[in-house]
Amino acid sequence: MKADQTLDCFGLLCPMPIIKTAAKIKELKVGQVLEVVATDEGIKSDMPAWSKATGQEYLGLEEKDGEYRVYVKKVH
């Protein structure tokens, strides 16, 4: 999946990937996609929940060798 920006949360534990995502998404323009790279398995459930709570669009997750790439589209 193509992202407009990537946020490196490698090695960070919950809730830091979500906190950093919340700050980073504010820098994007509506319609842009943020890729979050993380190693904390909690992101699999945390990011869809955060996206729903904040009204951003959760686009999905790719998992490979313990690394998670999550995609969120800025809606507003």
Secondary structure, DSSP 8 states (H G I E B T S, - for coil): ---SEEEEETT--TTHHHHHHHHHHTTS-TT-EEEEEE--TTHHHHHHHHHHHHT-EEEEEEEETTEEEEEEE---
